[in-house]
Amino acid sequence: MHRAGDSGDGGAATRRGRRPGRDLCEIADLSPAEAVAVLAAATRVLPLAEGGGARELPILRGAQILSVFSEPSTRTRLSFEVAARRLGAEVVHFVQDAASSASKGETERDALQNLDAMGFDAVVVRDRRDGVPRAWTEVMRARVVNAGDGVNEHPTQALLDALTILEAFGRAPTQGAMTGLRVAVCGDVRHGRVAHSDLQLFRTLGADCVVAGPGDLAPPELAARLGATVAPTLDDALAGADVAVMLRIQRERLGADVAIPDAPSYHAAWGLTPARLALLAPGGIVMHPGPINRGVEIADVVADGPHSRILRQVTLGVAVRMAVLARACGVELL
């Protein structure tokens, strides 16, 4: 396994003996140039992600990736595993349950340090708590990749969403590549970690972003912090937009202070129907990070129709995560 060079994250990390490579805990960990480099690398390995021809580029042969998903996941967990295996890496899953040492009173810090002592190159973590991936960088030598933390961020989803948009509009990954595109992010923006990462990255790449959602689910102060404007209705957000990113309601994260209409009422006011699809600019596309709640935030005919890029997002996600894992392990993805 050929290392690309120094991690570049300062003396403190060096004194702790961090592994070569780079963490990815939030979109802000990537400079605009680094974000473009990850997207470009993902484009280069896309044939492997698509499963055509060669199935492996063994540049991470000998590397070991620790996968720690303490929150339910299908797409993201399997996407990272497929990405790692197609680079030749070995994936080890850790499940914190009644069979783990936590049931015997072991602290999380001790558990992490014991796992880290086994010599993993990188750890992919999903957790219900905000900030866990960043905190783990202070404990582990292995490089940390955030696969979704609480309501905070989901950086690899944002990267694959950006790549989906660039591909759909025939644009190469370059700085400012989304200039001139209007992106509407609609639904539960407040609790949607995907929205938080998406809006930051899209703005970095030059997009004009607008959000919309019922009540407190698209708060103006959050939109302002993420560089987006707020539309009063879904129709207003979609009018003339090139991209509609639809988000499900994060019911598992809603507090008692948030009132949500029933499914039919929500769909009537905030669902992407064929009539609303017609509001998009010519050639507009529809995206969704999944899981989809059909008949709630999106109609079947839209999710399965020609404007939908939802399944393409999944394929591109494997390519993006190949690039991110190579970066985490300090290996150049040529």
TAMODA-V712400 format. One record per helix or strand of 3 or more residues. SS is the DSSP state (H for helix, E for strand). FROM is the first residue (numbers start at 1). LEN is the number of residues. If there is no record, write none. Layout:
BEGIN
ss=SS from=FROM len=LEN
ss=SS from=FROM len=LEN
END
This chain:
BEGIN
ss=H from=11 len=6
ss=H from=27 len=3
ss=H from=32 len=13
ss=H from=46 len=4
ss=E from=64 len=6
ss=H from=75 len=12
ss=E from=90 len=5
ss=H from=101 len=4
ss=H from=108 len=9
ss=E from=122 len=6
ss=H from=132 len=5
ss=E from=143 len=7
ss=H from=155 len=14
ss=E from=182 len=5
ss=H from=193 len=12
ss=E from=208 len=5
ss=H from=215 len=4
ss=H from=220 len=6
ss=H from=234 len=5
ss=E from=243 len=4
ss=H from=251 len=3
ss=H from=263 len=8
ss=H from=274 len=4
ss=E from=285 len=4
ss=H from=300 len=4
ss=H from=310 len=19
END
